[in-house]
Amino acid sequence: MSECRVLYVINGFNKGGAEIGLRTMLEHGFLKGCEVRVIGLHEGSPELRAAIEHLVGAENVTVLTHGPKLTLAALWRGFRALRAALRTFRPQTVVLSLRQTNIIGRLALLGARHVRCIAFEHIAKLEAGRLTPVYAALLWLLSPRVDEVWADCRVTLEGTRRYYRRRRRERVVPLFVADANAERKTDYALGTPVRLVTAGRLIPRKRMDVLLDAMSSLRAAGRDCTLTVFGDGPDRPRLTQRATSLGLGDAVTFAGFRPRWYEAARDHDLCVHLSDEEGFCIVVAEAMMVGLPVIASPCGGVLEYARDGLDALYAPMPAEPSAVARLIAGLLADPDRRRTLGQAAAGHIADAYGAVSAAAVFGTLTRTIAQSPAEPASAELLGRQHGRA
């Protein structure tokens, strides 16, 4: 595989599923034996950047702009850096992860039809914003330059087909590997107060405001409970203010981002996750992995690994505070069900996402990239077809 050169381009080293997923893949053998370069359009988390540098070598990681947010300047620099890498590094394969990277990456690759272009999709729906219609149009127009589509789960794969003129070769590439060293929950007796926990990036679609409202309802009904929130993000000030306005005070702890949050969460009584939209959703899988009873929105990868009534409970969608509060109260009142759900979840996740099976998946993926010559990119942008099904 010494001649296998792969360029992996991401928005930034953020503490999200796509970026943490890259680290997970590399840790379990992805691209082993290949020459790898990673370009981040902005820095994001220095800790995550350092972890990826440790895996591929600091000299093989390039950060184009420093700061926590992706800017137009970073996109322009990304386009220029990718064009330069095509000349100097000469990759056989370029992997483009996340939407903005896919736009500038596909543009840069228009003049390099011999290079395989892989679009890695991580969520089916574009984030709402003033540029969303522009992003959607550009992704669709530039989709003929994509040779293969990867997605973190089947739901993402199906949902992103709207952004392609026609179907390409497709693969589901899960970004989660169960931690074999993680201790499992053994005590399902409720604490005093009851300890709820959630995790994720603090952005509006995670609907943590609904969980705060549900918790307020539980406390108003006489249930003594607390909530620990693991994660960080732009919505944190608003959520902190909401918790204060609801009179929750010290009952809510914003614990920030922790790479192994599930170790601290294991001793809680119940995990609740209420997103409107998800990709694979690593945090729900991690909560199940350690045997926490889980209530989660049935979206994204949750639908694929969490089975309602068997190893998790589905929350109503869209999430509504009173319905969520009733679901939580019902599960808190049933110790046998909590234990059954938690133990079934831990066993299922260990079986489905163990390190051995992950290494086999990533090894096969790497061999496919290394051994299959890149086909010419589609000429649809020029009004021609090259005949590939």
N, C-alpha and C positions, 0 to 999 in steps of 0.2 A: 504493500500500500504506500510505498515511499513516494510514488508519483501522484498520490491523491492530495490535491490542494483544495481546501474548502474555506470560503470566506463567509462568516456568520455576522449578520448586521442586525442590530437591535436599536430601539429608540434610546435606551439608556439603561444603566444598572440600577433600576428601580426595584423596590421590594414587592414585586408583584409576581403572579404565577408564571408569566412568560419568562421573566428574567431568572427567577429562582429555579424554574424548570430547566433552563440551560445549564445551570450549575449541576443540578441533579443528573441530567443526561451525561454530562462529562464525567461526573464521579463514577458512573456505572458503565463506562466503556464506550460511550458514543464518540466517534471519530478517533478512536485509538489507532495509532499507526499512520494517521493522516497529518499533513501539514495544515495547521489551523491558524487562521487570523480572525480576531473578533473586533468589530468596530461598534462602539457605542456613540450615538449622536450627542448624548450628554451624560454627565457622570452619575447623577442620582445618588446612590448609596456607595460611599467609598468602601464599606465592608464587603459588599457583594462584588464590587470590582476586584478587590484584593483576592477574594476567594476564586474568582475565575482566572485571574492572573496566576495564581498558584497552580491551577490545573493545566493551563496551556502555555504558561511562561509570560512574564510581564512584557517582554519584548514583542509579543504577539497580540497584545491588546492595545487598541487605540481609542482614546476618548477625545472627541472633537471639541466639545465645549464643557465648561465646568459650571455646575449649578444644578439645582433640583428639578428644573423644568425644561421641557423641549421647546425650542424657539425656532423662528423662521431662519435665523442665522445658522442654527445647528443643521437644519434641513439642507440648506445650501452647501454648507461644508460637507455634509454627508454625501451629497451628489458628487462633489468634486473629489472627495476621498475615495469613493467607490470607483470613479473613472480612473483615478491614479492607480488603485490597487489592481484593476484589470490589466494595466500595462506592466506593472512591476512584479506583482505576486503571481499573476496569471492563473487564477483559480479555475478548476474545471467545474466547480459547483458554487453557487452563491445561495445562501439561505437568508430570506428576508422575514424578520419576525416583527409583527405588529403593523398597523395600518399606515402610519406616516412613513415608516421605513420602506414599506412595500411600494409606495408611490414613487419616492425618489430612486429606489433601487431599480424598479422596472424601467424608469426613464433612462437611468444610466446604462442599463443592459440592452437598450434598443440597438446599439451598434455592435453588440457582442453576441451574435446569434449562436456561436459555438459553445457558449457557457450555459450550463444547466441552471435554470432559475427555479428555486423552490419557495413557495409562499407558505409561511407557517401561520395558521389562523388560530387565534386564542379565545375569541368570543364571537357569537353569531351576529350580534347587533352593534352597530356603531354607536359610540357615546354621543349623546345629544349635545349639540353646540352649533354655533353659527356657521362653522365650516363643514358640518356633517354632509349637506347635499353636495358640496364640492368634492369631498373625499370619496363619496359613493360614486359619483360620476367618473372621477379619475381612475378609481380602482376597476370599474367596469371597462372603461376605454382601454386601459393598459393590460387587462387580463390576458390577452393573447400572448403576451411575452412570458407568461408563467408556464413552465413545463410540468410541474407537479405541485399538488396542494397537500400540505400536512395540516392536521387539526388535532387539538388536544383531547377531543372526544367526538363521538358520532353526532351529537346534537350540534356542535360547532360546525362540523363538516357540512351537514345538511343545510344549516342556516346561512352559511356564507356562499352557497352556490348562486345566490342572487347577484353577487358581485363579479360573476364570470360570464362571458358570452356563451361559453359551452363548457361542459365538464372536462376536466383534465384528469390525469392519473391522480389517484387519491390514496392517502394513508391516514389512519388514526395513530397518533404517536403520544401516548400518555406521558405526562410530565411528573408523575408521582411514583415514588418507590417507598414501600413501607419500611419504617425504621425497626429493624430486627432487635435492636437494643432497648427500645422504648418499653418501659414497664407498663403493665395494664392495670386498670382499675380493678380492685377486688372488693371494696366496701361500698355497698349501694344504700346504706342507711343514710337518711337525710341529716345534714348538719343543722346547726342553729346559729345564725340564720341559714336558710337555704341559699346555696351559692350557685347562681347562674353564670354562664360564661359564653362569650362569643369572640370571634376573631375575623380579621379581614382588613382590607384597605378602607380607610374612612372616607368614603365617597357616597353620594346620594343613593345610587342604585343598590347599595348594600342594605338599605332600609333599617339602619340601626335606630333611627328615630321611632319606628314602629315598636321595636323591642323596648325602648325606654317607656313608651306609652303603656305597653302591656304590663311592664313591671310596676308602673304607677298604679294600674288597676289592681294588680295582685296585692300590693301593699295596702291599698284602700279597702280591700276585702279582708284584711287581717292577716295576710301571709307575710311573715317576716323573711325578706329575701334581699340578696345583694346581687350585683352584676359586675363582672370583670370584663373589660373590653381590651383585647390584645390587638394591636395594629395602630397605624398612624395614617394621616392623610389630610387633605385640605378641608374635610368636613369636621375635623375635630373641634374647632372653636364653636361651631354651631351646635354640635351635639353636647358639648360641655354646658353651653348656655341653656339648652333644652332640659338637661338633667337638673340644673339648678332651678329653672322655672317650674318644674314638676315637683319640686320639694324633695328630690331624692338625696341630695346632699352627699354624705359620706357613703351612701349605699351603692354608689357607682364609682368604680375605679378605672381610669384610663391608664392601662399599664404600658402602652407603647408597643413598638415592634420588638418581638423576640423570635429569633430563628427557630428555637425549639419550644415554642409557647405551650405545646401540648403537655410537656412535662409538668409545668405549673398548673395547667388546666385540669389534669387528671383527677385531682382531689376535689374538684367541683362536683355538683350534683347533676347538672344538666347543661348541655350545649344547645344554643338556639342560633340559627342562621337564616336570615329572611330576605336574601337578595331577590331583586326583580329579574336579574340576568346574570348568568355565569358561564364560564368556560368549563374546564374540568372541575374547578373548585377544590383546591388542595386542602384548605382548612377543614372542610367537612370530612374529607377522607382521613385527615390526621386525628380529628376528634374521635371518629369511629375506631381508628387504629388502636387507641389506648383504652377502648371500652367505655367511653362516655355515652350515655343515652343521648340521642341527637334528635332534635326537631329541625328540619331544613326545608327550604322552598324546593319544590320539584322542578328544577331547571338545570340546564347544562349537564355536566357529567354526573351530577347527583342522581339523575334519572337512571344512570347506567350502573352505578355501584351501590346505591342506597335503595333498599327494597322496603317499601312502605308496609309497616306492620311486622316485618321480619327482623330488620336490623336498624331501622330508623322510623321516624314518623314524618310524614309530609305536612308541611305548614300550608295554610290556605294561600292561594295566589289570586289576586294581589293580597299581600299581607294586610290584615286589619287587626288593630290592637285588641279588641274584645275577644275575637276568635282565637288569636294567639294566646291570650291570657287563659282562656278556657282549656286550650290544649295543654299548656304548661301545667295548669292546676290538676288536670286529670292524670298526667303522667307522674306528678309529684305525689299523688295520692295512691299510686300503685307500685309498691317496691318490687314485686315479682316481675312486673313488666319492664321496669327500668333495668333490672339485672339481665333479663332475657334479651332485651334489645342490645345492651352494652356488650354482653359476651358474644352474641351472634355477630355483631359488627366487627369486633376485634378479630374473630376467626376468619370472617369473610374477606376483610381487607388484607390480612396476612397471606391468605391463599391466592387472592387475585393480583396482588401487587408486590409480591416478594422480590428480593434482590436477585435471585437466580433467574426468574422469568424476565425481569427487567434487563439484566445483562444480555440475555439471549435476544431480546427484542432490539436493543441498541446495537448489539454486535451484528445482527442481520442487516439492520439499516445502514450501518457503516460499510459493510461489505458490498451492499447494493450500490451505494454511492461510489465506492472505489472501483468496482469492477465493471459498471455499466457506463459505456461512453455516453457523453452528453449528446442528445439529438439536437438538430437545428431547431431553434425556437420557431414558433408559429409565425407565419408571414401574414396573418390575418390583418395586422395593422396596415399592410400595404395592399390589402384587397385580394390576397392569394391564399390558397390552402395548400398545405404540404401533405395532406392525406393521412395524418396520424389520427387514429380513432380516439 
